[in-house]
Amino acid sequence: MAFNPKKFIEEAEEIVRKTVGGEKAIVAVSGGVDSFAAAAIAGKALPGRLFAVYVDTGLMRKNETKKVTEAAKKAGLKLKVIEASDKFFSRLKGAEDPEKKRKIIGETFIRIFEEEAKKDKVTYLIQGTIAPDWIESGGLGRDTIKSHHNVGGLPPGMKIKLCEPLREIYKHEVRMVAKELGLPEYIYNRQPFPGPALAVRVVGEITPEKVKIVREACSVVEEEIERASEEAKMELPWQYFAGLLPVKTVGVRGDERSYQYVVVIRAVRSLDGMTANFSHIPADVLQKISTRITNEIKEVGRVVYDITNKPPGTIELE
Ligand code: XMP
């Protein structure tokens, strides 16, 4: 039977009402379609008892705080912005292993939510977890591909209870739900973005400098691919972004030797994120992206194009 977003919303609202009962809930909006849809459903189910927050982790996309605040206003959500970038960077200092990074981020988010929840006597956390998040996080005989920060990244002994109204559905269904909920198109059609944000696009240890580089590079890739798709040069991929490798290579700038970072261009076609094929970006678009990145980001001396499918790769670099 075809997925019916209207019916799904009614059922999800009922689940939220029953789960949370007469208590209060907090929801964290990240700017992605999943958390916005979960927040909008919870907002309908718990009028006056839902607190929406946005955590600025310092790992977000360019101009994200502004975009999220505006979209929340349009969605009728009263949003509190929590500035926490120092907290995230200091906790992630020295962490190189991808799973360790994911667990630190998951735990830091939860501690922030718990602190907020305590202030307003909130006992539930609404999360926009969708099916691939918990499938990839392992358990029940499944291998852990990666601990999604909102599933395997959750710390033991968590004081707040979870409510996840989107748990059983996939991204294309969430988009239908978000559209039905009346969210703006730039939210329901937005490309997916991982919960641990730019931290999983910087391979290895993150620093504010590396995050800044990848943020700028992601913005160039987004702009150029969106332009190419508007000009009908290519289909808009499921996801398109840049990653930063933990190596420097030698190059020349003017007459001088350079020794700078390597940026990876990643763009994939997918239906649900579980499998993916790399997108065929036309050569002139690749050329433009490469030139812009090396011209606009002085720390980058080389740009490479990732032509790996999932499997054996994953969509993100970590
Ligand atoms: P991977 O990299 O596992 O990604 O092939 C599949 C899809 O999931 C996104 N992703 C995440 N989403 N929390 C999320 O909410 C996470 O921890 C996370 N890690 C990856 C990824 O961007 C892709 O769309």
py3Dmol code that shows the C-alpha trace and the ligand (Angstrom):
import py3Dmol

protein = """\
ATOM      1  CA  MET A   1       0.000   0.000   0.000  1.00  0.00           C
ATOM      2  CA  ALA A   2       1.286   3.485  -0.867  1.00  0.00           C
ATOM      3  CA  PHE A   3       2.530   5.587   2.029  1.00  0.00           C
ATOM      4  CA  ASN A   4      -0.137   8.004   3.234  1.00  0.00           C
ATOM      5  CA  PRO A   5       1.514  11.031   4.908  1.00  0.00           C
ATOM      6  CA  LYS A   6      -1.762  12.427   6.276  1.00  0.00           C
ATOM      7  CA  LYS A   7      -2.621   9.185   8.029  1.00  0.00           C
ATOM      8  CA  PHE A   8       0.964   8.847   9.239  1.00  0.00           C
ATOM      9  CA  ILE A   9       0.832  12.317  10.852  1.00  0.00           C
ATOM     10  CA  GLU A  10      -2.405  11.497  12.689  1.00  0.00           C
ATOM     11  CA  GLU A  11      -0.918   8.260  14.001  1.00  0.00           C
ATOM     12  CA  ALA A  12       2.412   9.867  14.914  1.00  0.00           C
ATOM     13  CA  GLU A  13       0.628  12.632  16.829  1.00  0.00           C
ATOM     14  CA  GLU A  14      -1.306  10.001  18.738  1.00  0.00           C
ATOM     15  CA  ILE A  15       1.924   8.120  19.555  1.00  0.00           C
ATOM     16  CA  VAL A  16       3.520  11.340  20.866  1.00  0.00           C
ATOM     17  CA  ARG A  17       0.408  12.145  22.955  1.00  0.00           C
ATOM     18  CA  LYS A  18       0.284   8.647  24.446  1.00  0.00           C
ATOM     19  CA  THR A  19       4.039   8.403  25.079  1.00  0.00           C
ATOM     20  CA  VAL A  20       4.511  11.810  26.664  1.00  0.00           C
ATOM     21  CA  GLY A  21       1.165  11.661  28.514  1.00  0.00           C
ATOM     22  CA  GLY A  22       0.689  14.769  30.667  1.00  0.00           C
ATOM     23  CA  GLU A  23       4.427  15.542  30.826  1.00  0.00           C
ATOM     24  CA  LYS A  24       6.562  18.085  28.954  1.00  0.00           C
ATOM     25  CA  ALA A  25       8.962  17.476  26.071  1.00  0.00           C
ATOM     26  CA  ILE A  26      11.965  19.114  24.476  1.00  0.00           C
ATOM     27  CA  VAL A  27      12.812  18.826  20.785  1.00  0.00           C
ATOM     28  CA  ALA A  28      16.107  19.696  19.149  1.00  0.00           C
ATOM     29  CA  VAL A  29      15.811  21.173  15.678  1.00  0.00           C
ATOM     30  CA  SER A  30      18.950  20.740  13.574  1.00  0.00           C
ATOM     31  CA  GLY A  31      17.827  22.342  10.326  1.00  0.00           C
ATOM     32  CA  GLY A  32      17.229  19.011   8.649  1.00  0.00           C
ATOM     33  CA  VAL A  33      13.891  17.705   7.440  1.00  0.00           C
ATOM     34  CA  ASP A  34      13.773  14.903  10.044  1.00  0.00           C
ATOM     35  CA  SER A  35      14.047  17.052  13.144  1.00  0.00           C
ATOM     36  CA  PHE A  36      11.745  19.745  11.701  1.00  0.00           C
ATOM     37  CA  ALA A  37       9.066  17.155  10.870  1.00  0.00           C
ATOM     38  CA  ALA A  38       9.374  15.553  14.328  1.00  0.00           C
ATOM     39  CA  ALA A  39       9.170  18.994  15.948  1.00  0.00           C
ATOM     40  CA  ALA A  40       6.102  20.005  13.929  1.00  0.00           C
ATOM     41  CA  ILE A  41       4.285  16.745  14.797  1.00  0.00           C
ATOM     42  CA  ALA A  42       5.165  17.141  18.479  1.00  0.00           C
ATOM     43  CA  GLY A  43       4.104  20.792  18.384  1.00  0.00           C
ATOM     44  CA  LYS A  44       0.632  19.717  17.213  1.00  0.00           C
ATOM     45  CA  ALA A  45       0.429  16.866  19.718  1.00  0.00           C
ATOM     46  CA  LEU A  46       1.665  18.816  22.757  1.00  0.00           C
ATOM     47  CA  PRO A  47       0.442  22.404  22.508  1.00  0.00           C
ATOM     48  CA  GLY A  48       2.121  24.533  25.185  1.00  0.00           C
ATOM     49  CA  ARG A  49       4.185  21.585  26.448  1.00  0.00           C
ATOM     50  CA  LEU A  50       6.930  21.450  23.822  1.00  0.00           C
ATOM     51  CA  PHE A  51      10.250  23.334  24.100  1.00  0.00           C
ATOM     52  CA  ALA A  52      12.163  23.610  20.827  1.00  0.00           C
ATOM     53  CA  VAL A  53      15.905  24.231  20.904  1.00  0.00           C
ATOM     54  CA  TYR A  54      18.643  24.604  18.313  1.00  0.00           C
ATOM     55  CA  VAL A  55      22.188  23.867  19.456  1.00  0.00           C
ATOM     56  CA  ASP A  56      24.887  25.794  17.648  1.00  0.00           C
ATOM     57  CA  THR A  57      27.670  23.206  17.910  1.00  0.00           C
ATOM     58  CA  GLY A  58      30.154  25.173  15.813  1.00  0.00           C
ATOM     59  CA  LEU A  59      29.930  22.251  13.378  1.00  0.00           C
ATOM     60  CA  MET A  60      26.983  23.505  11.356  1.00  0.00           C
ATOM     61  CA  ARG A  61      26.739  24.583   7.731  1.00  0.00           C
ATOM     62  CA  LYS A  62      27.323  28.167   6.584  1.00  0.00           C
ATOM     63  CA  ASN A  63      24.630  30.618   7.834  1.00  0.00           C
ATOM     64  CA  GLU A  64      22.734  27.726   9.384  1.00  0.00           C
ATOM     65  CA  THR A  65      21.641  29.426  12.603  1.00  0.00           C
ATOM     66  CA  LYS A  66      19.980  32.209  10.629  1.00  0.00           C
ATOM     67  CA  LYS A  67      18.258  29.787   8.216  1.00  0.00           C
ATOM     68  CA  VAL A  68      16.985  27.538  11.002  1.00  0.00           C
ATOM     69  CA  THR A  69      15.663  30.437  13.062  1.00  0.00           C
ATOM     70  CA  GLU A  70      13.736  31.762  10.066  1.00  0.00           C
ATOM     71  CA  ALA A  71      12.302  28.352   9.150  1.00  0.00           C
ATOM     72  CA  ALA A  72      11.223  27.722  12.744  1.00  0.00           C
ATOM     73  CA  LYS A  73       9.375  31.012  12.764  1.00  0.00           C
ATOM     74  CA  LYS A  74       7.551  29.962   9.581  1.00  0.00           C
ATOM     75  CA  ALA A  75       6.732  26.566  11.115  1.00  0.00           C
ATOM     76  CA  GLY A  76       5.266  28.306  14.179  1.00  0.00           C
ATOM     77  CA  LEU A  77       7.939  26.916  16.516  1.00  0.00           C
ATOM     78  CA  LYS A  78       9.329  29.096  19.276  1.00  0.00           C
ATOM     79  CA  LEU A  79      13.030  28.284  19.139  1.00  0.00           C
ATOM     80  CA  LYS A  80      15.728  28.796  21.748  1.00  0.00           C
ATOM     81  CA  VAL A  81      19.269  28.999  20.309  1.00  0.00           C
ATOM     82  CA  ILE A  82      21.967  27.483  22.532  1.00  0.00           C
ATOM     83  CA  GLU A  83      25.557  28.515  21.758  1.00  0.00           C
ATOM     84  CA  ALA A  84      27.752  25.488  22.552  1.00  0.00           C
ATOM     85  CA  SER A  85      30.647  25.511  20.091  1.00  0.00           C
ATOM     86  CA  ASP A  86      33.367  25.812  22.770  1.00  0.00           C
ATOM     87  CA  LYS A  87      31.901  22.833  24.586  1.00  0.00           C
ATOM     88  CA  PHE A  88      31.900  20.653  21.440  1.00  0.00           C
ATOM     89  CA  PHE A  89      35.397  21.644  20.298  1.00  0.00           C
ATOM     90  CA  SER A  90      36.956  21.119  23.718  1.00  0.00           C
ATOM     91  CA  ARG A  91      35.333  17.690  24.175  1.00  0.00           C
ATOM     92  CA  LEU A  92      36.356  16.596  20.685  1.00  0.00           C
ATOM     93  CA  LYS A  93      39.970  17.672  21.152  1.00  0.00           C
ATOM     94  CA  GLY A  94      42.306  14.746  20.473  1.00  0.00           C
ATOM     95  CA  ALA A  95      39.511  12.435  19.214  1.00  0.00           C
ATOM     96  CA  GLU A  96      40.521  10.843  15.895  1.00  0.00           C
ATOM     97  CA  ASP A  97      38.427   7.701  15.742  1.00  0.00           C
ATOM     98  CA  PRO A  98      35.081   8.211  13.940  1.00  0.00           C
ATOM     99  CA  GLU A  99      33.074   6.167  16.448  1.00  0.00           C
ATOM    100  CA  LYS A 100      34.682   8.035  19.347  1.00  0.00           C
ATOM    101  CA  LYS A 101      33.822  11.362  17.721  1.00  0.00           C
ATOM    102  CA  ARG A 102      30.205  10.252  17.174  1.00  0.00           C
ATOM    103  CA  LYS A 103      29.849   9.082  20.793  1.00  0.00           C
ATOM    104  CA  ILE A 104      31.292  12.346  22.169  1.00  0.00           C
ATOM    105  CA  ILE A 105      28.909  14.376  20.019  1.00  0.00           C
ATOM    106  CA  GLY A 106      25.898  12.215  20.998  1.00  0.00           C
ATOM    107  CA  GLU A 107      26.752  12.528  24.666  1.00  0.00           C
ATOM    108  CA  THR A 108      27.410  16.289  24.510  1.00  0.00           C
ATOM    109  CA  PHE A 109      24.020  16.851  22.859  1.00  0.00           C
ATOM    110  CA  ILE A 110      22.251  14.787  25.509  1.00  0.00           C
ATOM    111  CA  ARG A 111      23.971  16.571  28.407  1.00  0.00           C
ATOM    112  CA  ILE A 112      22.884  19.909  26.929  1.00  0.00           C
ATOM    113  CA  PHE A 113      19.300  18.663  26.497  1.00  0.00           C
ATOM    114  CA  GLU A 114      19.299  17.339  30.062  1.00  0.00           C
ATOM    115  CA  GLU A 115      20.481  20.695  31.399  1.00  0.00           C
ATOM    116  CA  GLU A 116      17.745  22.485  29.449  1.00  0.00           C
ATOM    117  CA  ALA A 117      15.134  19.919  30.454  1.00  0.00           C
ATOM    118  CA  LYS A 118      15.946  20.382  34.138  1.00  0.00           C
ATOM    119  CA  LYS A 119      15.181  24.087  33.900  1.00  0.00           C
ATOM    120  CA  ASP A 120      11.622  23.492  32.692  1.00  0.00           C
ATOM    121  CA  LYS A 121      10.926  20.139  34.375  1.00  0.00           C
ATOM    122  CA  VAL A 122      10.860  18.420  30.994  1.00  0.00           C
ATOM    123  CA  THR A 123      11.043  14.614  31.009  1.00  0.00           C
ATOM    124  CA  TYR A 124      10.910  13.656  27.312  1.00  0.00           C
ATOM    125  CA  LEU A 125      13.205  14.262  24.353  1.00  0.00           C
ATOM    126  CA  ILE A 126      11.556  14.145  20.931  1.00  0.00           C
ATOM    127  CA  GLN A 127      14.020  13.013  18.253  1.00  0.00           C
ATOM    128  CA  GLY A 128      13.752  12.850  14.469  1.00  0.00           C
ATOM    129  CA  THR A 129      15.368   9.399  14.286  1.00  0.00           C
ATOM    130  CA  ILE A 130      14.409   7.599  11.079  1.00  0.00           C
ATOM    131  CA  ALA A 131      14.726   3.934  10.089  1.00  0.00           C
ATOM    132  CA  PRO A 132      18.230   3.983   8.498  1.00  0.00           C
ATOM    133  CA  ASP A 133      19.635   5.693  11.646  1.00  0.00           C
ATOM    134  CA  TRP A 134      18.873   2.760  13.919  1.00  0.00           C
ATOM    135  CA  ILE A 135      19.452   0.083  11.275  1.00  0.00           C
ATOM    136  CA  GLU A 136      23.015   1.355  10.699  1.00  0.00           C
ATOM    137  CA  SER A 137      23.631   1.788  14.400  1.00  0.00           C
ATOM    138  CA  GLY A 138      23.547  -2.000  14.844  1.00  0.00           C
ATOM    139  CA  GLY A 139      22.089  -4.296  17.517  1.00  0.00           C
ATOM    140  CA  LEU A 140      19.688  -7.261  17.171  1.00  0.00           C
ATOM    141  CA  GLY A 141      22.347  -9.218  15.271  1.00  0.00           C
ATOM    142  CA  ARG A 142      23.226  -6.312  12.963  1.00  0.00           C
ATOM    143  CA  ASP A 143      26.754  -4.987  12.610  1.00  0.00           C
ATOM    144  CA  THR A 144      27.403  -1.356  13.598  1.00  0.00           C
ATOM    145  CA  ILE A 145      28.134   0.509  10.375  1.00  0.00           C
ATOM    146  CA  LYS A 146      28.235   3.816  12.218  1.00  0.00           C
ATOM    147  CA  SER A 147      26.699   4.990  15.467  1.00  0.00           C
ATOM    148  CA  HIS A 148      24.215   7.633  14.450  1.00  0.00           C
ATOM    149  CA  HIS A 149      24.579  10.290  17.107  1.00  0.00           C
ATOM    150  CA  ASN A 150      20.909  10.020  17.992  1.00  0.00           C
ATOM    151  CA  VAL A 151      20.979   6.203  18.421  1.00  0.00           C
ATOM    152  CA  GLY A 152      24.290   4.426  19.093  1.00  0.00           C
ATOM    153  CA  GLY A 153      25.803   7.742  20.152  1.00  0.00           C
ATOM    154  CA  LEU A 154      23.449   8.060  23.127  1.00  0.00           C
ATOM    155  CA  PRO A 155      25.152   7.727  26.504  1.00  0.00           C
ATOM    156  CA  PRO A 156      24.219   5.009  29.023  1.00  0.00           C
ATOM    157  CA  GLY A 157      22.346   6.224  32.096  1.00  0.00           C
ATOM    158  CA  MET A 158      20.525   8.921  30.169  1.00  0.00           C
ATOM    159  CA  LYS A 159      18.101  10.729  32.462  1.00  0.00           C
ATOM    160  CA  ILE A 160      15.692  11.916  29.800  1.00  0.00           C
ATOM    161  CA  LYS A 161      13.183   9.573  28.110  1.00  0.00           C
ATOM    162  CA  LEU A 162      13.005   9.289  24.321  1.00  0.00           C
ATOM    163  CA  CYS A 163      10.082   9.646  21.935  1.00  0.00           C
ATOM    164  CA  GLU A 164      10.811   9.051  18.242  1.00  0.00           C
ATOM    165  CA  PRO A 165       7.720   9.476  16.071  1.00  0.00           C
ATOM    166  CA  LEU A 166       9.554   8.941  12.735  1.00  0.00           C
ATOM    167  CA  ARG A 167      11.386   5.736  13.710  1.00  0.00           C
ATOM    168  CA  GLU A 168       9.682   3.490  11.192  1.00  0.00           C
ATOM    169  CA  ILE A 169       9.907   5.622   8.079  1.00  0.00           C
ATOM    170  CA  TYR A 170      12.518   6.514   5.454  1.00  0.00           C
ATOM    171  CA  LYS A 171      13.782   9.845   4.174  1.00  0.00           C
ATOM    172  CA  HIS A 172      11.545  10.040   1.075  1.00  0.00           C
ATOM    173  CA  GLU A 173       8.541   9.407   3.332  1.00  0.00           C
ATOM    174  CA  VAL A 174       9.702  12.059   5.827  1.00  0.00           C
ATOM    175  CA  ARG A 175       9.793  14.546   2.939  1.00  0.00           C
ATOM    176  CA  MET A 176       6.159  13.707   2.120  1.00  0.00           C
ATOM    177  CA  VAL A 177       5.234  14.111   5.791  1.00  0.00           C
ATOM    178  CA  ALA A 178       7.065  17.464   6.046  1.00  0.00           C
ATOM    179  CA  LYS A 179       5.303  18.737   2.933  1.00  0.00           C
ATOM    180  CA  GLU A 180       1.930  17.622   4.304  1.00  0.00           C
ATOM    181  CA  LEU A 181       2.768  19.414   7.579  1.00  0.00           C
ATOM    182  CA  GLY A 182       3.128  22.654   5.606  1.00  0.00           C
ATOM    183  CA  LEU A 183       6.851  23.141   6.228  1.00  0.00           C
ATOM    184  CA  PRO A 184       8.675  25.401   3.727  1.00  0.00           C
ATOM    185  CA  GLU A 185       9.995  23.746   0.560  1.00  0.00           C
ATOM    186  CA  TYR A 186      13.617  24.560   1.411  1.00  0.00           C
ATOM    187  CA  ILE A 187      13.166  22.342   4.456  1.00  0.00           C
ATOM    188  CA  TYR A 188      11.267  19.395   2.976  1.00  0.00           C
ATOM    189  CA  ASN A 189      13.393  19.268  -0.163  1.00  0.00           C
ATOM    190  CA  ARG A 190      16.663  19.944   1.597  1.00  0.00           C
ATOM    191  CA  GLN A 191      19.471  17.441   1.150  1.00  0.00           C
ATOM    192  CA  PRO A 192      20.141  15.232   4.191  1.00  0.00           C
ATOM    193  CA  PHE A 193      22.739  16.423   6.677  1.00  0.00           C
ATOM    194  CA  PRO A 194      24.272  14.165   9.342  1.00  0.00           C
ATOM    195  CA  GLY A 195      23.564  14.812  13.029  1.00  0.00           C
ATOM    196  CA  PRO A 196      27.299  14.973  13.921  1.00  0.00           C
ATOM    197  CA  ALA A 197      27.408  17.602  11.201  1.00  0.00           C
ATOM    198  CA  LEU A 198      30.711  18.755   9.699  1.00  0.00           C
ATOM    199  CA  ALA A 199      32.625  16.677  12.277  1.00  0.00           C
ATOM    200  CA  VAL A 200      32.134  13.593  10.076  1.00  0.00           C
ATOM    201  CA  ARG A 201      33.272  15.494   6.969  1.00  0.00           C
ATOM    202  CA  VAL A 202      36.647  16.275   8.514  1.00  0.00           C
ATOM    203  CA  VAL A 203      38.493  12.954   8.574  1.00  0.00           C
ATOM    204  CA  GLY A 204      40.285  12.455  11.902  1.00  0.00           C
ATOM    205  CA  GLU A 205      40.698  15.056  14.621  1.00  0.00           C
ATOM    206  CA  ILE A 206      38.712  18.236  14.136  1.00  0.00           C
ATOM    207  CA  THR A 207      39.900  21.766  14.825  1.00  0.00           C
ATOM    208  CA  PRO A 208      38.019  25.046  14.328  1.00  0.00           C
ATOM    209  CA  GLU A 209      40.323  25.750  11.338  1.00  0.00           C
ATOM    210  CA  LYS A 210      39.509  22.432   9.629  1.00  0.00           C
ATOM    211  CA  VAL A 211      35.783  22.840  10.246  1.00  0.00           C
ATOM    212  CA  LYS A 212      35.922  26.327   8.737  1.00  0.00           C
ATOM    213  CA  ILE A 213      37.650  24.940   5.619  1.00  0.00           C
ATOM    214  CA  VAL A 214      35.097  22.183   5.128  1.00  0.00           C
ATOM    215  CA  ARG A 215      32.197  24.581   5.784  1.00  0.00           C
ATOM    216  CA  GLU A 216      33.408  26.903   3.026  1.00  0.00           C
ATOM    217  CA  ALA A 217      34.105  23.988   0.681  1.00  0.00           C
ATOM    218  CA  CYS A 218      30.635  22.495   1.299  1.00  0.00           C
ATOM    219  CA  SER A 219      29.089  25.844   0.503  1.00  0.00           C
ATOM    220  CA  VAL A 220      30.954  26.036  -2.848  1.00  0.00           C
ATOM    221  CA  VAL A 221      29.927  22.462  -3.777  1.00  0.00           C
ATOM    222  CA  GLU A 222      26.287  23.199  -2.876  1.00  0.00           C
ATOM    223  CA  GLU A 223      26.192  26.438  -4.872  1.00  0.00           C
ATOM    224  CA  GLU A 224      27.826  25.018  -7.995  1.00  0.00           C
ATOM    225  CA  ILE A 225      25.843  21.767  -8.068  1.00  0.00           C
ATOM    226  CA  GLU A 226      22.557  23.569  -7.462  1.00  0.00           C
ATOM    227  CA  ARG A 227      23.428  25.992 -10.257  1.00  0.00           C
ATOM    228  CA  ALA A 228      24.341  23.120 -12.602  1.00  0.00           C
ATOM    229  CA  SER A 229      21.082  21.374 -11.828  1.00  0.00           C
ATOM    230  CA  GLU A 230      19.044  24.573 -12.405  1.00  0.00           C
ATOM    231  CA  GLU A 231      20.806  24.908 -15.764  1.00  0.00           C
ATOM    232  CA  ALA A 232      19.825  21.276 -16.518  1.00  0.00           C
ATOM    233  CA  LYS A 233      23.449  20.182 -16.778  1.00  0.00           C
ATOM    234  CA  MET A 234      22.844  17.421 -14.258  1.00  0.00           C
ATOM    235  CA  GLU A 235      20.194  15.927 -11.987  1.00  0.00           C
ATOM    236  CA  LEU A 236      20.261  17.250  -8.427  1.00  0.00           C
ATOM    237  CA  PRO A 237      21.984  14.507  -6.410  1.00  0.00           C
ATOM    238  CA  TRP A 238      20.512  13.037  -3.210  1.00  0.00           C
ATOM    239  CA  GLN A 239      23.465  14.547  -1.354  1.00  0.00           C
ATOM    240  CA  TYR A 240      26.402  16.740  -2.400  1.00  0.00           C
ATOM    241  CA  PHE A 241      29.103  18.173  -0.195  1.00  0.00           C
ATOM    242  CA  ALA A 242      32.840  18.396   0.489  1.00  0.00           C
ATOM    243  CA  GLY A 243      35.070  16.503   2.889  1.00  0.00           C
ATOM    244  CA  LEU A 244      38.518  17.304   4.241  1.00  0.00           C
ATOM    245  CA  LEU A 245      41.294  14.701   4.327  1.00  0.00           C
ATOM    246  CA  PRO A 246      43.857  14.590   7.124  1.00  0.00           C
ATOM    247  CA  VAL A 247      46.775  14.998   4.708  1.00  0.00           C
ATOM    248  CA  LYS A 248      48.584  17.826   3.010  1.00  0.00           C
ATOM    249  CA  THR A 249      50.123  17.592  -0.443  1.00  0.00           C
ATOM    250  CA  VAL A 250      52.654  19.647  -2.348  1.00  0.00           C
ATOM    251  CA  GLY A 251      51.625  22.159  -5.000  1.00  0.00           C
ATOM    252  CA  VAL A 252      52.618  25.496  -6.532  1.00  0.00           C
ATOM    253  CA  ARG A 253      51.067  28.901  -5.925  1.00  0.00           C
ATOM    254  CA  GLY A 254      52.522  31.567  -8.199  1.00  0.00           C
ATOM    255  CA  ASP A 255      56.220  30.722  -8.199  1.00  0.00           C
ATOM    256  CA  GLU A 256      56.222  29.232  -4.750  1.00  0.00           C
ATOM    257  CA  ARG A 257      55.947  25.735  -3.360  1.00  0.00           C
ATOM    258  CA  SER A 258      52.784  25.128  -1.341  1.00  0.00           C
ATOM    259  CA  TYR A 259      51.920  22.380   1.137  1.00  0.00           C
ATOM    260  CA  GLN A 260      48.196  22.372   1.719  1.00  0.00           C
ATOM    261  CA  TYR A 261      45.044  20.394   2.513  1.00  0.00           C
ATOM    262  CA  VAL A 262      43.111  18.091   0.170  1.00  0.00           C
ATOM    263  CA  VAL A 263      39.350  18.533  -0.275  1.00  0.00           C
ATOM    264  CA  VAL A 264      37.117  15.715  -1.562  1.00  0.00           C
ATOM    265  CA  ILE A 265      34.023  16.383  -3.665  1.00  0.00           C
ATOM    266  CA  ARG A 266      31.259  13.896  -2.794  1.00  0.00           C
ATOM    267  CA  ALA A 267      27.893  13.682  -4.588  1.00  0.00           C
ATOM    268  CA  VAL A 268      25.620  10.640  -4.603  1.00  0.00           C
ATOM    269  CA  ARG A 269      22.326   9.382  -5.976  1.00  0.00           C
ATOM    270  CA  SER A 270      20.219   7.374  -3.525  1.00  0.00           C
ATOM    271  CA  LEU A 271      16.632   6.604  -2.548  1.00  0.00           C
ATOM    272  CA  ASP A 272      16.928   6.035   1.177  1.00  0.00           C
ATOM    273  CA  GLY A 273      20.611   6.509   2.033  1.00  0.00           C
ATOM    274  CA  MET A 274      21.063   2.768   2.624  1.00  0.00           C
ATOM    275  CA  THR A 275      22.819   2.304  -0.711  1.00  0.00           C
ATOM    276  CA  ALA A 276      24.095   4.959  -3.102  1.00  0.00           C
ATOM    277  CA  ASN A 277      25.858   5.503  -6.419  1.00  0.00           C
ATOM    278  CA  PHE A 278      28.274   8.344  -6.976  1.00  0.00           C
ATOM    279  CA  SER A 279      26.802  11.120  -9.145  1.00  0.00           C
ATOM    280  CA  HIS A 280      28.320  11.882 -12.532  1.00  0.00           C
ATOM    281  CA  ILE A 281      29.195  15.562 -12.242  1.00  0.00           C
ATOM    282  CA  PRO A 282      29.975  17.135 -15.638  1.00  0.00           C
ATOM    283  CA  ALA A 283      33.647  18.004 -16.148  1.00  0.00           C
ATOM    284  CA  ASP A 284      33.045  21.758 -16.458  1.00  0.00           C
ATOM    285  CA  VAL A 285      31.164  21.776 -13.149  1.00  0.00           C
ATOM    286  CA  LEU A 286      33.984  19.845 -11.464  1.00  0.00           C
ATOM    287  CA  GLN A 287      36.467  22.297 -12.924  1.00  0.00           C
ATOM    288  CA  LYS A 288      34.528  25.285 -11.572  1.00  0.00           C
ATOM    289  CA  ILE A 289      34.242  23.717  -8.105  1.00  0.00           C
ATOM    290  CA  SER A 290      37.953  22.908  -8.030  1.00  0.00           C
ATOM    291  CA  THR A 291      39.006  26.385  -9.166  1.00  0.00           C
ATOM    292  CA  ARG A 292      36.688  28.120  -6.726  1.00  0.00           C
ATOM    293  CA  ILE A 293      37.801  26.001  -3.766  1.00  0.00           C
ATOM    294  CA  THR A 294      41.521  26.485  -4.388  1.00  0.00           C
ATOM    295  CA  ASN A 295      41.026  30.216  -5.098  1.00  0.00           C
ATOM    296  CA  GLU A 296      38.629  30.980  -2.251  1.00  0.00           C
ATOM    297  CA  ILE A 297      40.070  28.760   0.482  1.00  0.00           C
ATOM    298  CA  LYS A 298      43.739  29.566   0.863  1.00  0.00           C
ATOM    299  CA  GLU A 299      44.471  26.475   3.004  1.00  0.00           C
ATOM    300  CA  VAL A 300      43.438  24.066   0.203  1.00  0.00           C
ATOM    301  CA  GLY A 301      45.892  23.068  -2.539  1.00  0.00           C
ATOM    302  CA  ARG A 302      44.226  20.052  -4.114  1.00  0.00           C
ATOM    303  CA  VAL A 303      40.677  18.906  -4.905  1.00  0.00           C
ATOM    304  CA  VAL A 304      39.746  15.277  -5.634  1.00  0.00           C
ATOM    305  CA  TYR A 305      36.483  13.626  -6.746  1.00  0.00           C
ATOM    306  CA  ASP A 306      35.131  10.623  -4.817  1.00  0.00           C
ATOM    307  CA  ILE A 307      33.831   7.961  -7.225  1.00  0.00           C
ATOM    308  CA  THR A 308      32.901   5.331  -4.645  1.00  0.00           C
ATOM    309  CA  ASN A 309      29.454   3.780  -4.375  1.00  0.00           C
ATOM    310  CA  LYS A 310      27.834   2.666  -1.092  1.00  0.00           C
ATOM    311  CA  PRO A 311      28.726  -0.118  -0.484  1.00  0.00           C
ATOM    312  CA  PRO A 312      31.685  -0.364  -0.212  1.00  0.00           C
ATOM    313  CA  GLY A 313      31.909   3.299   0.857  1.00  0.00           C
ATOM    314  CA  THR A 314      29.400   5.123   3.004  1.00  0.00           C
ATOM    315  CA  ILE A 315      27.924   8.461   1.967  1.00  0.00           C
ATOM    316  CA  GLU A 316      29.718  10.495   4.613  1.00  0.00           C
ATOM    317  CA  LEU A 317      33.478  10.096   5.066  1.00  0.00           C
ATOM    318  CA  GLU A 318      33.139   8.832   8.641  1.00  0.00           C
TER     319      GLU A 318
END
"""
ligand_1 = """\
24
XMP
P 26.161 7.023 5.557
O 27.333 7.922 5.704
O 25.976 6.091 6.720
O 24.906 7.975 5.580
O 26.143 6.275 4.274
C 23.591 7.626 5.269
C 22.740 8.856 5.435
O 22.651 9.203 6.824
C 23.237 10.473 7.068
N 23.945 10.332 8.335
C 23.405 10.650 9.522
N 22.208 11.180 9.827
N 22.786 11.130 12.126
C 21.919 11.441 11.134
O 20.848 11.968 11.449
C 24.016 10.599 11.899
O 24.782 10.317 12.810
C 24.330 10.341 10.501
N 25.428 9.818 9.900
C 25.158 9.811 8.548
C 24.130 10.758 5.891
O 24.331 12.157 5.691
C 23.357 10.082 4.758
O 22.283 10.880 4.332
"""
view = py3Dmol.view(width=600, height=400)
view.addModel(protein, "pdb")
view.setStyle({"model": 0}, {"cartoon": {"style": "trace"}})
view.addModel(ligand_1, "xyz")
view.setStyle({"model": 1}, {"stick": {}})
view.zoomTo()
view.show()
